């Protein structure tokens, strides 16, 4: 593989910071990476000798595994560091951790953290490449990329398409990365959820706000169902899981008025019976498992672009 | 004591008339003559082309003494004050332990006598342990030297306790200084709740968290007695105070330099040095703060000088401590930001000296009159400088203004007739 024109920054902190060209470069590169991954021996030597670390302050299965697979496709070494978020409050300093990793010669740090801006703090403190794998309610850029990649894979383009994002918009970094990326690529984004889970000024990010899922589904091309956390109910954002599922869950009846080619997505893990019924989750319109496959392709592309060019 | 003659300065007296080329003679710690003065044997300070004004009075300083000398001490805080043009600072009660007891008030007064280079006047807690439940021994604290009462850092959540405190404080003619925050609305928040908090994903604190309690305390004041609202940050709070004053409520309020100098945009890149409570708000709020300063709704500018260690700031934004230091930048910020907004020099000086003196009943301070305390400063209004936290006398460095270019520099600070800052440097 030839050296490609790289990304502007050493880090990927969010889709907010990417230009349209950079977004398209990543998505285009992911197409080739998907082909690489589908080979009988999915391995190229591009990042041989590079050392990556995942630094996760929050639990994760998919994202961490996906980054591990991506690193291995490119022959990079990868080490997983798991820290409980409770250790943060005990005075475990993110900056000290970063400095330790840096002197060990780490080329990239993939960080997930429960507080917004943690990846940015880390990026300022280290020469290593920092990839944000989710920071609080800020962004989850690789999820946004894999969602968009999947949309384009299904319908050629997102330009002019209607994307409905449903659920806890206020606390969702997935929603945020989707919004930044989709808006840059010309999609029409509608966010749907209870008013208590709509953050202040969200319209100003260039989306339409709606509380009526049935109406929005009628002409939607894509619907991205966000995972709802039980703790939001405990904190009084909505009265019950049952009521939430009734108002904002997908079921077969609700899909009757939607377009037959509606593409149903979910970042996982699904709460079956809440965000969607099993019938919908396992139905023909749902691409949740393809999203996971595409996640490896997108992350491989990203590692390639961030780490192969600069020495 | 030696005589000191400040010659040819442009005198800015918020209480009297201004004019160029007037001399001020200081004898025995008091101002003895103003006008054309010839004094033999006096040490002369040439103030030609410079402003001479009353020493500034900060009615809202956190000195962290007792309890947190790694952040600030009475000695270091008072030196920061002197360099910033403050000759009197009033230290808040949320120390460790809090200043809720006459012995602790006496401790601060005693330590200040030994270590401070400016006047340090303690503010006593309203309630024991700042818990908002039982009122502290206000009378004995006043006898020990307290100039006001405040649980600053905490809101007195129980309206019955706040009511009793306001009523009880009346007999001492000292204000209750209210920190207004509905903690049910603000908890977990790290910045102003707005489009920006949504954009950068930080948990928000709505302006209403401040305004609801401001409204409550203004209503309590109207019925029961004096309240001074601390660190007003939102447009809504300014409007509430404006209306309460029209309604005749015995209320005063202050804002801090960061609320008229900055907006929430300062935290866009997660700069924890701009994390403060109440949080920096929007441009609309900043404009209303300035309107409030102009029309007299806001009585005073106070720093809310809140020192924190680097370790408490150089962390994830949500974990970082609230607060920023202000003693060494407040005057320059006021001159740099407020003169272009149409406030006069005299108005600015009043907001920072005479007004706090009046609110706290500090007789002899905040004015340049014969017989007044010789607390005054000489300022070069035109001198531009770059804020360099490493040069601060404060132990802490937590300012969002590092690198800012400001206009207006304190050259000399005189406290009770003693020169404590000369040519912008601490004397000995």
Interface residues (C-beta under 8 A of the other chain):
Chain A: X16 X88 X89 X93 X94 X95 X113 X115 X116 X117 X118 X120 X121 X135 X136 X137 X138 X139 X170 X173 X176 X199 X200 X201 X202 X204 X205
Chain B: X193 X194 X195 X196 X197 X198 X199 X200 X201 X202 X203 X204 X206 X269 X270 X311 X314 X315 X316 X317 X318 X319
